[in-house]
Each structure stands twice: as structure tokens, then as C-alpha cells.
Amino acid sequence: MKRILTLLIVFSLIGFEPTAGQNWLGRDRPVYQKLLYGSLESLGIQAASTGILLLSPTDFSGWHGKPLNSWGANLKRAYSSPPVWDQDHWVINYLGHPYMGAWYYNSVRSQGCSLLTSAGMCIGQTLMWEYFLEAGFEQPSINDLIVTPLAGIVIGEAIHRLTLHLRKGGYTPWEKVLIIAINPLFVINNGLKNK
């Protein structure tokens, strides 16, 4: 863990940017605009996720009763009580949350932001989800606060590099399908044009 954090810090300090020199959509935009667009994309993802969880069975979502009716009271409790270790289905906690973290990360990484800026976005969006959106339905989760950003950053960077690697040689039709599935925010921000 210390090695990963050290690498993140070192890469960000020396300006490590494996995507430098590529013709990115919006590369010339200021960082605050990239963060704004990434935040709007992440908010859309979070709204869709909330809808899916509201429509899913309660034993899957963990949102029992009529969660919309107790949203305000649950939100107050989220800020007055410490986070808990949740017992959500393992698919949500250990597949869904890391994948969502990778989407948060790539919402700005795919616009040419640095590894550190993208990691900050992932952490910020995780906090937004846990302490604003999901907090209205259940207490913020310790495991989600840890797993989402840490796994999201690692998976997000791996997906980002794979996307760039495939882009260099030109996407085959099957690679386009793969990129749409694993890195949709890259597609939204850059399209699927070959380099």
C-alpha cells in the first residue's frame, strides 16, 4: 500500500503524463472545466445508479422500507454517526464500487487530467456518493469509502492505459465494443476515432 501511495505522489510531482502530446478533445480546456464536465458525468452515473438500486430488490440494494420517505432523517444520521461496515451484496461492494470508482477516475483522466487530479476526482465523487446520495438511504460505509477510491484509481488507470494502447494501433470493431463497455467516459469525452 505504501508503494502505491508513493508512486502516486512521485508521478504527480514529476508531472508523469503518459498521454502527453496526444490530440485530446478538450486538452486545451482549463482544469476547472474538465473537473466540471467530469462532475456532471459522475452525477449522471450516480443518478442512474440510484434509480437502478431503487428499482432492485431490497435484499440486493439494502435499502429497506420506503427509502425515499426517510431520506432526510437518514441524511441527518449520516452526519451525526460514524460510518459502518455494510453488509451489501459482494457484487455491489467489490465489483460495483471499484468499477464506479474507475468511472469517476476516468471522467477527468480521459480529458487529459493528471493521475493525481483524477485520483482526487475519484475520492471526491466517492465522498459525494456516500455522504449525499446514498446517505439518504443508508449509513455511509467504511468498506465503500476504502474500496471505491483505492480500487477505482488502480482499475481506472489500468483501463485508461489499455484504452490508449489500443488506440495507437487503431480500434478494431471488437476493441470498440470493449472500450465502450469498460471505459464509456473515454468514448463520451473523445469518441472512438483512431489516432
N, C-alpha and C positions, 0 to 999 in steps of 0.2 A: 504494500500500500504506500509506504514511504517513497519507493522508487517511482511509482506512478505520479504522485503529487510532485516530486522533484522534477520529473520530466515535463509535466505540465507547466511548472513555473519557469524552468530553463527555456523551453521552447517559446513561451510567451515573452520572456525578457530579451531573447536574441532575435525576435521577430520571425520565428520559424513560420513560413507560409508556403506550403507545398503547392499552392495554387497560383502563386505569383506569376504574372505575365500572361495569364490566360484571359481571353475575352469574355468576361462575365457580364451578364445582364446586371446592370446597376453597380458595377465595380467602382464607377466614379461617383456614386452617391455617398454622402457623408454617413458615418456610422449610426448616428441617431435615426436616420431614415431607414436604414437596414434593420435596426432594432424595432422601430415602429412597425414595419411590414412583418417582421418575424413575430412580433407580439400579436398582431392581428391574425396571422396564420395560426398561431398557437391557441388563441382564443377560440377560433373556429373549430380546431381539433377538440378543445376542451368542451365546447358546447355540444358537439356531435357525440363525444364520449358520455356526457351527462345524459343525453337523450337515450343513447343505447342502454346505459345502466338503468335508467328509469323504466325502460320497457322490458328489461330482462327479469327473469325470476329472482325473487328476493334471496334465495339461498345462493345465488351466484353473485349478485351485487352487494349483498349485506345491508341494503337499505330497506329495513322492515317498516311495516305500517304504511302510513301516508307521509312519505318523506317531505313532500312539498309543504304540508301543513305545519311541520315543526322546524322548518328551515331557519327561521330567526332565532329560536331558542337554542338550536344546535350550534349556530354560528357563535352565539354568546358563550356557550360552554367551551367551544374550541379555543377561545382566547383566555378563558379563566381556569382551564385544567390542562395538565401536561398531555402530550401525545401518548398514545397507547400502542401496544403491539397488536396489530389487527390480525384477524383470522380469516381474511378474504381467501377465496379460492386461489390456489397456487398459480393458475393461469393468469389471473389478474395481477398478482403480486410479483411474479418472477418472469413472466413473459410480456404481459401488457405494459406494466410500468417501465421496464427498460426500453421497450420499443417506443413508448410515448416520449421518454427522455431523449431518445435518438432523434425523434421528430423535432422536439424543442431545439435541440442542439443544431440540427441541420436547417432549421428555419432561418438562421443567420449565417451558418457556415457555408451554405450553398450560395450565399450572396457575396462571398469573399471575405467574411469576417475571420479574424484570427481564432486559433484554438482557444485562447483564454477568454475572448469575448463570447464565443459560442458556449463555452463551459458556464460562464456567468449567466447567459440566457437560459440554459438548461436548469440551473439552480433556481433562478428567479421564477421561471414558469412552474417548477415543481412546488415552490412555496405558494404561488398563486392558486394552484390546483388544490393543494392540501388545506390551506388556510382561508380560502374564499369559496371556491365552488364546492368541493367535496365536504368541506367543514359544515356546510348546511345540512348534510345528510348523515355524517358520522364523524367521530372524533379524529383529528389528524393522526396519521400513523407513523410510528417510528420507522418501521421497515420500509414504508414508501418514501419517507424523507431521505433514507440512506440509499436504497436500491435505485430509485428513479434517476437521480443525477449521476451517481457513480457509474452504473451500468450504461446509462444513456450517453454519457460522454465517450466512454470506450467504444460502445457499439456504434454510436453516431460517427465517430472519426473513422472507424473501420469501413462503414458504409460509404462515407464521403470519399475515402481514398479508392475504394473499389469502383465507385462511380466515375471518378476521374481517370482511373486506369483504363476502364472500358471505353471511355470517351475518346482517348488518344487514338485508338485503332478504328474508331467508328463503331457505332452500335449496330449489332445485328438485330433482327426482329425479336429474337428471344431475349437478348440483353435489354432491349427497350422494355419488354414486359417485366423483366426482373427489376429494373431501375424504377419503373412505375410502382411496383409492389413494395420495394424496400426503402426507396428514397423519393417519395412523391413530392416533397417540398423542393428538391432539386429540380424536378420536372416543372413545378409551378414557377419557380424563380428563374429557370434557364431554358426550359424546353428540352427537347431531345435531339437537337441539332448536333451533328458530328463536328468535331473540331476541324 
